[in-house]
Amino acid sequence: MTAERTPPAATILGYPRIGPRRELKHALEAYWAGRATADDLHRTGRRLREQTWRRLAALGLATPPSNTFSLYDHVLDTAALLDAVPDRFRGGTALDTYFAMARGTGTVPPLRMTKWFDTNYHYIVPEIGPDTAFRLAGDKPLAEVREARRIGVATRPVLLGPVTFLLLAQAAPGAPAGFAPLDRLGDVVAVYRELLAALAAEGAGQVQLDEPALVTDLTPAALTAVETCYSRLGRSPSRPELLVATYFGHPGAALPVLAGTPVEAIGLDLVRGAQTLADPAALAALAGKTVVAGVVSGRDVWRTDRDRALAALRTVREHAAQVVVGTSCPLLHVPYDAEAETGLDPALRRRLAFAEQKVAEVVELAGLPARSAPGTPLPAAPPPAAPATLPEPGSRAPYQVRAAAQAAHLRLPDLPTTTIGSFPQTGDLRAARAALAAGRLTAAEYEERVRAKIEHVVRLQERLGLDVLVHGEPERNDMVQYFAEHLDGFAVTRHGWVQSYGSRCTRPPIIHGDVRRPAPITVRWARHARSLTERPVKGMLTGPVTIVAWSFPRPDLPLAQVVFQVAEAVRAEVADLEAAGVSVIQVDEPALRELLPLRRAGQDEYLAWAVAAYRRATSGAADRTQIHTHLCYSDAEQILAAVDALDADVTSVESARSDGRILAGPAVRGFARGLGPGVYDIHSPRVPTGAEIEKSLRAALDALPAARVWVNPDCGLKTRAYAEVEAALTTMVAVARRLRAEAAPDPGQAAEAPAASEK
């Protein structure tokens, strides 16, 4: 096949891969459960890829992207492609090894998982050491080029760029002090050169290398790595054209460095990185390059402002050799098709653009002339991230005063045990929810089933010996969507699924108006759970930052203002839970670290208003009411000072999956409140051993006094099966009791002593 080297007028950087009806999720879970074969799984993947390529070609894309499909995660795909597989995972088939790295095995925990830049997508963190033997271990990018060609579609293969891959990786256990994965750049580039030659031989005219790390604050060494990497790749004797895609912000100092290498094309995010258009050095660097101008947002669900997009395109055309209209980033972060949402208000639906509509917008913009005449200024930038004034955050009594009041009221032992909130979402619960929506179950019948499930969960926790119980959240489909369904200003979709990780998908709500809470949301379920037990029961709420971060916020208000509207709703819910006699209330903020700006220049401002919003939501609570929060899979150790500033009485954080990283840092020793570093990973089906939990718990006790250490899993239990949950929690409670007795052998401190009644 002759390589096609004429750049298209329109393109996208990537497309959703889970399937419009979550076909990939269902195929994965069937395979993991033993109900389907590897061949079945691969057939589903092939069918989804072909459907995507045919549809993108039909929508007008001359060269759709390929190698954007993944059975779990594209970063993990890259590690597998380079054979960057730790020895402990080897031994089975290639597919077994792949899923072992993602999910663990019966004896080996999985690789670490964390957030992909400032999104709610989770990637698997590669482990790279000085001795990692890189080689081209598979042909997935080549196979997809061939696969698409068989159905008559020429594609542009997409690879994760070498610099981003190595910057996202972590040093393998046992690596010498001072080693960084970026030290292995030369060896990785050698494999990429081999791969590029193979892709050229396969007929690929252009290859896309994704380098979102270039929009972060890069060290001089990292900037040198950019120059070294793309100079070497650009000088490859046999290669396709290279498109290096930067996205999620302005590449800043990295752009002139990248533009100084022989790459033919550069992708720019002109939505989140709109300041590129006002940077003379950046614009000058575009001379002689093809630019994929990302004027259609891949991170929201709103129709593109055509005038703003055309003005941006005009500016780029004045400096670049050629301009291709594109998306700001891959469309992995948006649902498939807004037209499928027939239940939404038609006026709202007309304002929406999901992946299908965004592809159409890209094609349409590519066919339009630049309407803004020369000299017309770019339309005004969106409002700043924070408004001039925000409501007062509020404050509570000092932590020491509150801790004393809570100790007297709750009478909890040292090393109190609890869970993060949710218990397994079983098939019967999902069926009941579907039957309610379809009218086959009355509201009263559904509520009775939920109450029965709450009683089951409470009795189970009592039997297992947990100290602070939860109601299990059987009424909730999702920790954000559930609240969105009960707040004014939100709309929820029926088919708007977005991949979070692996087979896990969410339906982010859409914030389209002012947020208000018309009535209490969680109180009746918390009150029912309290009526069933003498032990404390946590009221479970999602925090204002997370509700907004895991939704698609309205574009016409500053983000902080939207967050504070949600904070007022949460504040009212906290007050109603207290009035119902709930003395432990958890307000989760797992997205606090996720929304942190990628560049340091904006981080202090963000943390100031995000912390203020949380304190606004929780500061009305009485001293004896214990406020908990939770953060997971987001490198919370980087913002521990801000977490402390939330002023929650207890913070639970993911720790086991990241091998206790948060406990190894010096900041944790100055943490002044209760802390629950997760003692086992709930995103893996494996049940932890007592030795693993004990190791985690002892690490916590080395960093903090027992009186402030809580014992809990890494995250909620909704994705697990009851058998896994019971086994893991039994072990967790047993270890906590043993270490509690070891630290305080006085029988009066025994773990079996019941907590005081909250009634």
C-alpha positions in Angstrom: 0.0 0.0 0.0 1.4 3.4 -0.9 1.9 5.7 2.0 -0.5 8.7 2.0 1.4 11.8 2.9 -1.2 14.5 2.2 -2.5 15.8 5.5 -6.3 15.6 5.9 -8.3 18.8 6.4 -9.9 17.4 9.6 -9.0 14.7 12.1 -9.5 13.7 15.7 -6.9 12.5 18.2 -8.9 9.5 19.5 -12.4 8.1 20.0 -14.2 6.3 22.8 -13.4 2.6 22.9 -15.9 1.0 25.3 -18.7 0.7 22.8 -22.0 2.7 22.6 -23.7 0.2 24.9 -20.6 -0.7 26.9 -19.9 -3.8 24.9 -16.3 -3.9 26.0 -17.3 -3.8 29.7 -19.6 -6.8 29.3 -17.1 -8.8 27.2 -14.3 -8.1 29.8 -16.4 -9.1 32.8 -17.6 -12.2 31.0 -14.0 -13.2 30.2 -12.8 -12.6 33.8 -15.7 -14.6 35.1 -15.0 -17.5 32.9 -18.2 -17.1 30.9 -16.3 -16.2 27.7 -13.1 -17.2 26.0 -10.2 -15.1 24.9 -11.4 -15.5 21.3 -14.8 -14.1 22.3 -13.1 -11.1 23.9 -11.0 -10.4 20.9 -14.0 -10.7 18.6 -15.8 -8.1 20.5 -12.7 -5.8 20.3 -12.4 -6.3 16.6 -16.1 -5.6 16.1 -15.9 -2.4 18.1 -12.8 -1.2 16.2 -14.3 -1.9 12.8 -17.6 -0.1 13.8 -15.5 2.9 14.9 -13.4 3.1 11.7 -16.4 2.7 9.4 -18.4 5.4 11.3 -15.5 7.9 11.4 -14.9 7.4 7.7 -18.7 7.9 7.1 -18.6 11.1 9.0 -15.9 12.5 6.7 -12.5 11.7 8.3 -10.1 10.7 5.6 -7.6 9.0 8.0 -9.2 8.0 11.3 -6.9 7.1 14.2 -6.1 3.4 15.0 -4.4 1.7 17.9 -6.6 3.8 20.2 -8.6 0.8 21.3 -7.5 -1.0 24.4 -8.7 -4.0 26.4 -7.8 -2.1 29.6 -5.5 0.9 29.3 -3.4 2.4 26.6 -0.4 3.1 29.0 -0.5 -0.6 30.0 -0.7 -1.4 26.2 2.5 0.5 25.7 4.3 -1.3 28.6 3.3 -4.6 27.1 4.3 -3.5 23.6 7.8 -2.6 24.9 8.0 -5.8 27.0 8.3 -3.6 30.1 6.8 -6.4 32.2 8.0 -7.0 35.7 9.1 -10.6 36.1 6.6 -11.3 38.9 3.8 -11.1 36.3 5.3 -13.5 33.7 4.4 -17.1 33.3 1.0 -17.3 31.5 -0.2 -16.3 28.1 0.3 -12.8 26.9 -3.3 -12.0 27.8 -2.9 -13.5 31.3 0.2 -11.4 31.8 -1.6 -8.2 30.6 -4.5 -8.6 33.0 -2.2 -9.7 35.9 -0.5 -6.3 35.6 -3.8 -4.5 35.7 -5.7 -6.6 38.2 -3.2 -8.8 40.1 -3.4 -12.5 40.6 -4.2 -14.7 43.6 -0.6 -14.1 44.9 0.7 -11.0 43.2 -0.8 -7.5 43.6 -1.3 -5.5 40.5 0.7 -2.5 39.3 -0.2 0.9 40.8 -3.1 2.8 39.3 -3.6 6.6 39.3 -5.3 9.4 37.4 -4.4 10.3 33.8 -3.3 14.0 34.2 -6.3 16.0 35.4 -9.0 13.6 34.2 -11.1 10.9 35.9 -9.5 8.3 33.7 -7.1 5.9 35.5 -4.0 4.5 34.0 -1.8 1.6 35.1 1.6 2.9 36.2 4.6 1.1 34.4 7.6 0.0 36.5 10.9 0.7 34.8 14.3 -0.2 36.2 17.9 0.1 35.0 17.7 -3.5 33.8 14.3 -3.4 32.0 15.0 -5.1 28.7 13.0 -3.2 26.2 12.1 -4.8 22.9 9.2 -4.8 20.4 7.1 -7.5 22.0 3.9 -7.4 20.0 2.4 -6.1 16.8 -0.9 -4.4 18.0 -0.3 -1.1 16.2 0.6 -2.9 13.0 -2.3 -5.4 13.3 -4.8 -2.6 13.6 -3.5 -0.9 10.4 -3.9 -4.2 8.6 -7.3 -4.8 10.2 -8.6 -1.4 9.0 -7.2 -1.8 5.6 -9.1 -5.0 5.1 -12.4 -3.0 5.4 -11.1 -0.3 3.1 -10.0 2.3 5.7 -6.6 3.8 5.8 -5.7 4.8 9.4 -3.2 6.9 11.4 -1.7 4.7 14.1 -1.5 6.4 17.5 1.3 5.6 20.0 1.9 7.0 23.5 5.0 9.2 23.1 8.2 8.0 24.7 8.7 11.0 26.9 5.2 10.9 28.4 5.5 7.1 28.8 8.7 7.4 30.9 7.6 10.5 32.8 4.4 8.6 33.9 6.3 5.5 34.9 7.8 4.8 38.3 11.2 3.4 39.2 11.0 -0.4 39.7 11.5 -1.8 43.2 15.1 -2.1 44.0 16.2 0.6 41.5 19.2 2.6 42.8 18.7 5.9 44.4 18.6 8.7 41.9 17.4 6.5 39.0 14.5 7.8 37.0 12.7 6.0 34.2 13.5 8.9 31.9 17.2 7.7 32.1 16.1 4.9 29.8 15.0 7.2 27.0 17.6 6.0 24.5 16.6 2.4 24.8 13.0 3.2 24.4 13.6 5.4 21.4 15.5 2.6 19.8 12.4 0.4 20.0 10.2 3.2 18.7 12.5 3.7 15.7 12.0 0.0 14.9 8.3 0.3 15.3 8.1 3.4 13.1 10.0 1.6 10.3 7.6 -1.3 10.5 4.6 1.0 10.4 6.0 2.7 7.3 6.5 -0.6 5.7 2.9 -1.5 6.5 1.8 1.6 4.6 1.1 4.1 7.4 1.6 7.6 6.0 1.6 9.3 9.4 1.9 8.2 13.0 0.6 10.1 16.0 2.7 10.2 19.1 0.7 11.5 22.2 2.8 13.7 24.5 0.4 15.3 27.0 3.2 15.5 29.5 4.6 18.4 27.4 1.9 20.7 28.9 3.2 20.2 32.4 6.1 22.0 34.2 9.1 20.1 32.6 12.5 20.1 34.1 15.5 21.1 32.0 16.3 17.3 31.8 12.8 16.6 30.5 13.0 19.4 27.9 16.4 17.9 26.8 14.7 14.5 26.5 12.0 16.0 24.2 14.7 17.4 21.9 16.7 14.1 22.0 13.7 11.9 21.5 12.2 13.7 18.5 15.5 14.5 16.9 16.4 10.8 16.9 12.9 9.7 15.7 12.9 12.4 13.1 16.2 11.3 11.7 15.0 7.7 11.4 15.9 6.5 7.8 12.6 4.9 7.2 9.6 6.3 8.9 6.1 7.8 8.4 5.4 11.5 9.0 5.3 12.2 12.7 2.4 14.1 14.4 3.3 14.8 18.0 0.0 15.6 19.9 0.2 17.8 23.0 -3.0 18.3 24.9 -4.7 19.3 28.2 -3.0 22.7 28.1 -0.4 25.0 26.6 3.0 23.3 25.9 4.9 26.5 26.7 8.6 26.1 26.7 8.3 22.6 25.2 6.8 23.9 22.0 9.8 25.6 20.5 11.9 22.6 21.6 9.6 20.2 19.8 9.2 22.5 16.8 13.0 22.5 16.4 13.1 18.8 15.7 12.3 17.2 12.3 8.7 16.2 13.2 6.3 17.3 10.5 3.1 18.0 12.5 2.2 19.2 16.0 -1.1 18.9 17.8 -2.2 21.8 20.0 -5.1 22.0 22.5 -6.5 25.4 21.7 -9.4 25.0 24.2 -7.5 24.4 27.5 -4.3 25.8 26.0 -5.9 28.8 24.4 -3.0 31.0 25.7 -0.8 29.4 23.0 -2.6 31.8 20.6 -1.3 34.8 22.6 2.2 33.5 22.9 4.4 35.1 20.2 7.2 32.6 20.7 4.8 29.7 20.4 3.3 31.0 17.3 6.6 31.7 15.7 7.7 28.1 16.4 4.9 26.9 14.2 6.5 28.1 11.0 7.1 25.3 8.5 4.9 22.8 10.5 1.6 21.3 10.0 -0.6 22.1 13.0 -3.5 20.0 14.1 -5.5 22.8 15.7 -7.6 21.4 18.5 -10.5 23.8 18.5 -13.2 21.3 19.3 -13.1 20.3 23.0 -12.6 16.7 23.9 -13.3 17.3 27.5 -16.8 18.7 27.7 -20.2 18.0 26.1 -21.1 21.5 24.8 -21.4 22.6 21.2 -18.4 24.4 19.9 -18.5 28.2 19.7 -18.0 28.5 16.0 -16.8 32.1 15.9 -14.2 31.4 18.6 -13.0 28.3 16.8 -12.7 30.1 13.4 -10.9 32.9 15.0 -8.4 30.5 16.6 -8.0 28.7 13.2 -7.3 32.1 11.5 -4.6 32.9 14.0 -2.8 29.5 13.5 -3.1 29.8 9.7 -1.2 33.0 9.8 1.8 31.2 11.3 1.8 27.5 10.4 2.6 25.9 7.0 -0.7 24.0 7.0 -3.6 23.6 9.5 -5.7 20.6 10.1 -8.9 21.1 12.2 -9.0 18.7 15.1 -10.1 17.9 18.6 -8.3 19.4 21.6 -7.5 15.9 22.9 -8.8 12.3 22.3 -12.5 11.9 22.7 -12.0 9.2 25.3 -13.5 11.6 27.9 -16.9 12.1 26.4 -19.9 9.8 25.6 -20.8 8.5 22.2 -23.9 10.2 20.9 -26.1 13.0 22.2 -28.9 12.1 19.8 -29.4 8.8 21.8 -30.4 10.9 24.8 -34.1 11.2 23.9 -35.1 11.6 27.6 -33.3 14.9 27.9 -35.0 18.2 27.5 -34.8 19.0 23.7 -33.6 22.5 24.3 -30.7 21.1 26.4 -30.0 18.3 23.9 -29.5 20.9 21.1 -26.7 22.5 23.1 -24.8 19.2 23.5 -22.1 17.6 21.4 -20.9 14.1 22.4 -18.2 12.3 20.4 -20.4 11.7 17.3 -21.3 15.4 17.2 -17.8 16.6 17.8 -16.5 14.6 14.8 -19.2 16.3 12.7 -18.1 19.7 14.1 -14.5 19.1 13.2 -15.5 18.1 9.6 -17.8 21.1 9.3 -15.2 23.6 10.6 -12.6 22.2 8.1 -15.0 23.1 5.3 -15.7 26.6 6.4 -13.7 29.7 5.5 -12.1 31.7 8.4 -15.0 34.1 9.0 -13.0 36.5 11.2 -11.4 39.1 9.0 -7.6 39.8 9.4 -7.0 41.9 12.4 -10.2 40.8 14.3 -9.2 40.0 17.8 -9.8 36.6 19.2 -13.0 36.5 21.2 -12.6 37.1 24.9 -11.3 34.2 26.9 -13.6 32.2 29.2 -14.1 33.6 32.7 -11.3 32.9 35.2 -11.2 29.8 37.3 -12.4 31.7 40.4 -14.8 34.6 40.8 -13.8 37.8 42.5 -15.7 36.9 45.7 -16.7 33.6 47.2 -18.9 32.8 50.2 -17.1 32.5 53.5 -15.9 28.9 54.0 -16.8 28.9 57.7 -14.9 27.2 60.5 -15.3 24.8 63.4 -13.7 24.6 66.8 -10.0 23.6 66.8 -9.4 19.9 66.0 -8.2 19.1 69.5 -11.5 20.4 71.0 -13.5 18.4 68.5 -11.5 15.2 68.9 -12.1 15.3 72.7 -15.8 15.8 72.1 -16.0 13.0 69.6 -14.0 10.6 71.8 -16.4 11.1 74.6 -19.4 10.7 72.4 -18.4 7.8 70.1 -16.1 5.9 72.5 -14.1 4.3 69.7 -11.0 2.1 70.3 -7.6 2.9 68.9 -7.2 1.7 65.3 -11.0 1.9 64.6 -12.1 -0.2 61.7 -14.5 1.0 59.0 -15.1 0.9 55.2 -15.2 3.7 52.7 -18.9 3.5 52.1 -20.3 1.3 49.4 -20.9 -2.5 49.5 -21.3 -4.7 46.5 -23.8 -3.6 43.9 -25.4 -6.9 43.2 -27.3 -8.1 40.2 -30.6 -8.0 42.1 -30.0 -4.4 43.0 -29.3 -3.4 39.4 -32.4 -5.4 38.3 -34.6 -3.7 40.9 -33.4 -0.3 39.8 -34.1 -1.1 36.1 -37.5 -2.5 37.0 -38.3 0.7 38.9 -37.3 2.8 35.9 -39.4 0.6 33.6 -42.5 0.8 35.8 -42.4 -2.9 36.6 -41.7 -2.2 40.3 -43.5 0.4 42.4 -41.5 3.0 44.4 -42.7 1.3 47.6 -41.6 -2.2 46.5 -38.2 -0.8 45.4 -37.7 1.0 48.7 -38.5 -2.2 50.6 -35.8 -4.0 48.7 -33.3 -1.2 49.5 -34.2 -1.3 53.2 -33.7 -5.1 53.2 -30.3 -4.7 51.6 -29.3 -2.1 54.1 -30.2 -4.4 57.0 -28.2 -7.2 55.4 -25.1 -4.9 55.1 -25.5 -3.7 58.7 -25.8 -7.2 60.1 -22.8 -8.3 58.1 -20.6 -5.5 59.4 -21.7 -6.2 63.0 -20.8 -9.9 62.5 -17.5 -9.0 61.1 -16.7 -6.7 64.0 -16.4 -3.3 62.3 -16.4 -0.3 64.7 -18.0 2.3 62.4 -20.6 1.0 60.0 -22.0 2.2 56.7 -25.4 1.5 55.2 -23.8 0.2 52.0 -25.4 2.6 49.5 -27.6 0.1 47.8 -29.9 2.9 46.6 -27.1 4.6 44.6 -26.1 3.9 41.0 -23.0 6.1 41.3 -21.6 8.4 44.0 -22.1 11.5 41.8 -25.0 10.6 39.6 -27.2 9.7 42.6 -26.8 13.2 44.0 -27.3 14.8 40.5 -30.6 13.1 40.3 -31.8 14.8 43.4 -30.4 18.3 42.8 -31.8 21.1 40.6 -29.5 22.3 37.8 -28.3 18.8 36.8 -29.4 16.5 34.0 -28.5 12.8 33.8 -28.1 10.7 30.7 -29.2 7.2 29.9 -26.5 6.2 27.5 -23.7 8.7 28.3 -21.1 6.2 29.5 -17.5 7.2 29.8 -14.6 4.9 30.7 -13.0 5.4 34.0 -10.6 2.4 34.0 -10.7 -1.1 32.6 -14.4 -2.2 32.6 -15.5 0.6 34.9 -17.7 3.2 33.3 -19.6 6.2 34.7 -22.3 8.5 33.3 -21.1 12.0 34.2 -24.1 14.3 34.9 -24.5 17.5 33.0 -24.7 20.8 35.0 -26.8 23.2 33.0 -28.3 25.6 35.5 -28.0 26.9 39.1 -27.6 24.1 41.6 -30.1 23.8 44.4 -31.2 21.0 46.8 -35.0 20.9 46.9 -35.2 18.2 49.6 -33.0 15.9 51.8 -31.3 13.2 49.8 -29.7 10.6 52.1 -31.3 11.1 55.4 -34.0 8.4 55.3 -31.5 5.7 54.4 -29.1 6.8 57.1 -31.9 7.0 59.7 -33.0 3.5 58.8 -29.4 2.1 59.2 -29.0 3.8 62.5 -32.2 2.2 63.7 -30.7 -1.3 63.2 -27.6 -1.0 65.3 -26.0 0.4 68.5 -22.8 1.1 66.6 -22.0 4.4 64.9 -23.2 4.6 61.3 -21.6 7.0 58.8 -23.7 9.3 56.7 -22.3 9.2 53.2 -22.0 12.2 51.0 -20.0 13.2 47.9 -18.1 16.5 48.2 -18.7 19.6 46.1 -15.4 19.5 44.2 -15.9 15.8 43.2 -19.5 16.2 42.2 -18.5 19.0 39.8 -15.3 17.3 38.6 -17.1 14.1 37.8 -19.8 16.0 35.9 -19.7 18.1 32.8 -20.0 21.6 34.3 -21.8 24.5 32.7 -19.5 26.7 30.6 -21.0 30.1 31.5 -19.9 30.3 35.1 -16.4 30.1 36.7 -15.8 26.6 38.0 -15.4 27.7 41.6 -18.8 29.4 41.5 -20.4 26.1 40.4 -18.5 24.2 43.1 -19.7 26.6 45.8 -23.4 26.2 44.7 -22.9 22.5 45.2 -21.2 23.1 48.6 -24.4 24.9 49.8 -26.4 21.8 48.9 -24.0 19.5 50.7 -24.0 21.8 53.7 -27.8 21.5 54.0 -27.5 17.8 53.8 -24.9 17.6 56.5 -27.3 19.7 58.8 -30.2 17.3 58.1 -28.1 14.2 58.8 -27.0 15.8 62.1 -30.6 16.6 63.0 -31.5 12.9 62.3 -28.9 11.9 64.9 -26.0 10.9 62.6 -22.8 11.6 64.4 -20.3 10.5 61.8 -20.6 12.0 58.3 -18.2 11.3 55.5 -18.0 13.9 52.7 -15.7 12.3 50.0 -13.4 14.4 47.8 -11.5 11.9 45.7 -11.3 14.5 42.9 -9.5 17.1 45.0 -6.1 16.2 43.6 -7.5 15.4 40.2 -8.5 19.0 39.5 -5.2 20.4 40.5 -3.9 22.5 37.6 -1.1 20.8 35.6 1.2 23.8 36.1 2.3 25.1 39.4 1.3 28.6 38.6 -2.4 27.9 39.0 -2.3 25.4 41.8 -2.4 27.7 44.9 -5.4 29.6 43.6 -7.3 26.3 42.9 -6.5 24.7 46.3 -7.6 27.9 48.1 -11.1 27.9 46.7 -11.4 24.0 46.6 -10.5 23.8 50.3 -12.8 26.8 51.1 -15.7 25.0 49.3 -15.2 21.8 51.3 -15.1 23.8 54.6 -18.2 25.6 53.5 -19.9 22.3 53.1 -18.9 20.8 56.4 -18.2 23.7 58.8 -21.8 23.8 60.1 -21.3 20.5 61.9 -21.2 20.4 65.7 -18.0 19.6 67.6 -19.1 16.0 68.5 -20.0 15.2 64.9 -17.0 13.5 63.3 -16.4 14.6 59.7 -14.6 12.1 57.4 -13.3 12.6 53.9 -11.8 10.2 51.4 -9.3 10.5 48.5 -8.3 7.7 46.2 -6.0 6.9 43.2 -4.8 10.4 42.8 -1.4 10.9 44.4 -2.8 12.6 47.5 0.6 12.8 49.1 1.3 15.7 46.7 -1.3 17.9 48.3 -1.3 16.6 51.9 -1.1 20.1 53.3 -4.3 21.0 51.5 -6.0 17.8 52.6 -5.1 18.8 56.2 -6.6 22.2 55.5 -9.9 20.6 54.6 -10.3 20.4 58.4 -11.9 17.0 58.3 -11.5 15.0 61.5 -10.5 11.8 59.6 -9.2 11.3 56.1 -9.0 8.0 54.4 -6.7 7.7 51.4 -5.6 5.0 48.9 -2.4 3.5 50.0 -2.2 -0.2 49.4 -2.3 -0.1 45.6 0.6 2.5 45.6 2.6 0.4 48.2 2.3 3.0 50.9 3.8 5.9 49.0 1.9 8.4 51.1 3.3 7.0 54.3 6.9 7.1 53.0 6.8 10.9 52.5 7.8 13.3 55.3 4.6 15.3 55.1 2.5 12.5 56.6 4.3 12.8 59.9 3.0 16.3 60.3 -0.5 15.4 59.5 -2.5 16.6 62.5 -5.7 14.6 62.3 -7.0 11.1 61.9 -5.7 9.3 58.9 -6.8 6.0 57.3 -4.3 4.8 54.8 -6.0 2.0 52.9 -4.7 -1.4 53.9 -5.8 -3.3 50.9 -6.7 -2.6 47.2 -10.3 -3.0 46.3 -9.8 -2.6 42.5 -8.3 -6.1 42.3 -10.3 -9.3 42.8 -7.6 -10.8 44.9 -8.2 -11.2 48.7 -5.2 -9.8 50.7 -3.3 -11.9 53.2 -3.1 -11.0 56.8 0.7 -10.3 56.4 0.0 -7.8 53.6 -2.5 -5.9 55.7 -0.3 -6.0 58.8 2.6 -4.6 56.8 0.4 -1.7 55.6 -0.9 -1.1 59.1 2.5 -1.2 60.7 3.7 1.4 58.2 0.9 3.7 59.3 1.8 3.2 62.9 5.4 4.0 62.2 4.2 7.4 60.8 1.3 8.3 63.2 0.2 7.5 66.7 -2.3 4.7 67.1 -5.0 7.1 68.4 -5.1 8.8 65.0 -4.8 5.7 62.7 -7.9 4.3 61.1 -8.1 0.9 59.4 -10.0 0.7 56.1 -9.8 -0.5 52.5 -8.4 1.7 49.8 -11.8 2.6 48.4 -15.5 1.6 48.3 -16.5 -2.0 47.8 -19.2 -1.7 45.1 -17.3 -3.4 42.4 -16.4 -6.5 44.4 -18.3 -9.7 45.2 -19.6 -10.4 48.7 -17.3 -13.4 49.1 -14.3 -11.2 48.4 -15.5 -8.5 50.7 -16.2 -10.8 53.7 -12.9 -12.6 53.4 -10.9 -9.3 53.1 -12.7 -7.5 55.9 -12.5 -10.5 58.2 -8.7 -10.4 57.8 -8.6 -6.7 58.2 -10.5 -6.7 61.5 -8.5 -9.5 62.9 -5.2 -7.8 62.1 -6.4 -4.5 63.6 -7.5 -6.2 66.8 -4.2 -8.0 67.1 -2.2 -4.8 66.7 -4.6 -2.9 68.9 -4.1 -5.4 71.7 -0.4 -5.3 71.1 -0.3 -1.6 71.6 -2.8 -1.4 74.4 -3.2 -4.7 76.2 -5.5 -3.3 78.9 -8.7 -5.3 78.7 -10.6 -2.1 79.0 -9.2 -1.1 75.6 -10.2 -4.4 73.9 -11.6 -4.3 70.4 -14.7 -6.2 71.3 -16.0 -3.5 73.6 -19.0 -2.1 71.8 -19.1 1.6 70.9 -21.5 3.9 72.6 -25.0 4.1 71.1 -25.7 7.0 68.8 -29.4 6.7 69.4 
